Amino acid sequence: MKNIFYIILISIVASACTTVNPWERGILAKTEMAWEPDPLMGQLQEHVYFSKEGSNGGYGAGGGGCGCN
């Protein structure tokens, strides 16, 4: 039973590995494909979120809920 599990696990992991052809790299490099298409907007939204979340103290720095770190 363990062997069947390991064979299935290895086949699933191995099927996820693939190479990207040079002509496909341009498609993957588009801004829509990024985790965060606009990094500046992401930082602003993160700042606003952690400024409102007074109990957390901000992202990476100490401070209150007022947004002034």
SESEFI-687140 format. One record per residue (C-alpha): residue number from 0; residue in one letter; x, y, z. Coordinates in Angstrom, 1 decimal, decimal comma. Layout:
REM residues N
<timi k="NUM" r="A" c1="X" c2="Y" c3="Z"/>
...
END
This chain:
REM residues 69
<timi k="0" r="M" c1="0,0" c2="0,0" c3="0,0"/>
<timi k="1" r="K" c1="2,9" c2="2,4" c3="0,8"/>
<timi k="2" r="N" c1="4,5" c2="1,7" c3="-2,5"/>
<timi k="3" r="I" c1="1,4" c2="2,6" c3="-4,4"/>
<timi k="4" r="F" c1="1,1" c2="5,8" c3="-2,5"/>
<timi k="5" r="Y" c1="4,7" c2="6,7" c3="-3,2"/>
<timi k="6" r="I" c1="4,3" c2="5,9" c3="-6,9"/>
<timi k="7" r="I" c1="1,3" c2="8,1" c3="-7,1"/>
<timi k="8" r="L" c1="3,0" c2="10,9" c3="-5,2"/>
<timi k="9" r="I" c1="6,1" c2="10,8" c3="-7,4"/>
<timi k="10" r="S" c1="4,0" c2="10,8" c3="-10,6"/>
<timi k="11" r="I" c1="2,1" c2="13,8" c3="-9,4"/>
<timi k="12" r="V" c1="5,2" c2="15,7" c3="-8,4"/>
<timi k="13" r="A" c1="7,1" c2="14,8" c3="-11,6"/>
<timi k="14" r="S" c1="4,2" c2="15,8" c3="-13,8"/>
<timi k="15" r="A" c1="4,3" c2="19,4" c3="-12,5"/>
<timi k="16" r="C" c1="7,9" c2="19,8" c3="-13,8"/>
<timi k="17" r="T" c1="8,1" c2="21,3" c3="-17,2"/>
<timi k="18" r="T" c1="10,4" c2="23,4" c3="-19,3"/>
<timi k="19" r="V" c1="9,4" c2="26,7" c3="-20,7"/>
<timi k="20" r="N" c1="10,2" c2="27,2" c3="-24,4"/>
<timi k="21" r="P" c1="11,8" c2="30,5" c3="-25,4"/>
<timi k="22" r="W" c1="8,7" c2="31,7" c3="-27,4"/>
<timi k="23" r="E" c1="6,5" c2="31,1" c3="-24,3"/>
<timi k="24" r="R" c1="8,6" c2="33,2" c3="-22,0"/>
<timi k="25" r="G" c1="7,2" c2="36,5" c3="-23,4"/>
<timi k="26" r="I" c1="3,7" c2="35,4" c3="-22,4"/>
<timi k="27" r="L" c1="4,8" c2="34,5" c3="-18,9"/>
<timi k="28" r="A" c1="6,7" c2="37,8" c3="-18,5"/>
<timi k="29" r="K" c1="3,5" c2="39,9" c3="-18,9"/>
<timi k="30" r="T" c1="2,5" c2="42,1" c3="-16,0"/>
<timi k="31" r="E" c1="-0,8" c2="40,2" c3="-15,7"/>
<timi k="32" r="M" c1="1,1" c2="37,0" c3="-14,9"/>
<timi k="33" r="A" c1="2,9" c2="38,5" c3="-11,9"/>
<timi k="34" r="W" c1="1,9" c2="37,7" c3="-8,4"/>
<timi k="35" r="E" c1="1,5" c2="41,4" c3="-7,8"/>
<timi k="36" r="P" c1="1,1" c2="43,3" c3="-11,1"/>
<timi k="37" r="D" c1="1,6" c2="46,8" c3="-9,5"/>
<timi k="38" r="P" c1="4,1" c2="46,6" c3="-6,6"/>
<timi k="39" r="L" c1="3,6" c2="50,2" c3="-5,6"/>
<timi k="40" r="M" c1="-0,2" c2="49,7" c3="-5,3"/>
<timi k="41" r="G" c1="0,4" c2="46,6" c3="-3,3"/>
<timi k="42" r="Q" c1="2,7" c2="48,4" c3="-0,9"/>
<timi k="43" r="L" c1="0,1" c2="51,2" c3="-0,5"/>
<timi k="44" r="Q" c1="-2,7" c2="48,7" c3="0,2"/>
<timi k="45" r="E" c1="-0,5" c2="46,9" c3="2,7"/>
<timi k="46" r="H" c1="0,3" c2="50,1" c3="4,5"/>
<timi k="47" r="V" c1="-3,4" c2="51,1" c3="4,7"/>
<timi k="48" r="Y" c1="-4,3" c2="47,6" c3="6,0"/>
<timi k="49" r="F" c1="-1,7" c2="47,5" c3="8,7"/>
<timi k="50" r="S" c1="-2,4" c2="51,2" c3="9,6"/>
<timi k="51" r="K" c1="-6,0" c2="50,3" c3="10,3"/>
<timi k="52" r="E" c1="-5,0" c2="47,1" c3="12,2"/>
<timi k="53" r="G" c1="-3,8" c2="48,8" c3="15,4"/>
<timi k="54" r="S" c1="-3,3" c2="45,6" c3="17,3"/>
<timi k="55" r="N" c1="-0,7" c2="44,3" c3="14,9"/>
<timi k="56" r="G" c1="1,6" c2="47,4" c3="15,0"/>
<timi k="57" r="G" c1="2,4" c2="47,6" c3="11,3"/>
<timi k="58" r="Y" c1="4,3" c2="45,5" c3="8,9"/>
<timi k="59" r="G" c1="7,9" c2="45,0" c3="10,0"/>
<timi k="60" r="A" c1="8,0" c2="48,0" c3="12,2"/>
<timi k="61" r="G" c1="6,5" c2="49,0" c3="15,5"/>
<timi k="62" r="G" c1="3,8" c2="51,7" c3="15,6"/>
<timi k="63" r="G" c1="0,3" c2="52,4" c3="16,4"/>
<timi k="64" r="G" c1="-2,9" c2="52,3" c3="14,4"/>
<timi k="65" r="C" c1="-2,5" c2="55,9" c3="13,2"/>
<timi k="66" r="G" c1="-0,2" c2="55,0" c3="10,3"/>
<timi k="67" r="C" c1="2,8" c2="56,9" c3="11,6"/>
<timi k="68" r="N" c1="5,7" c2="54,5" c3="12,1"/>
END
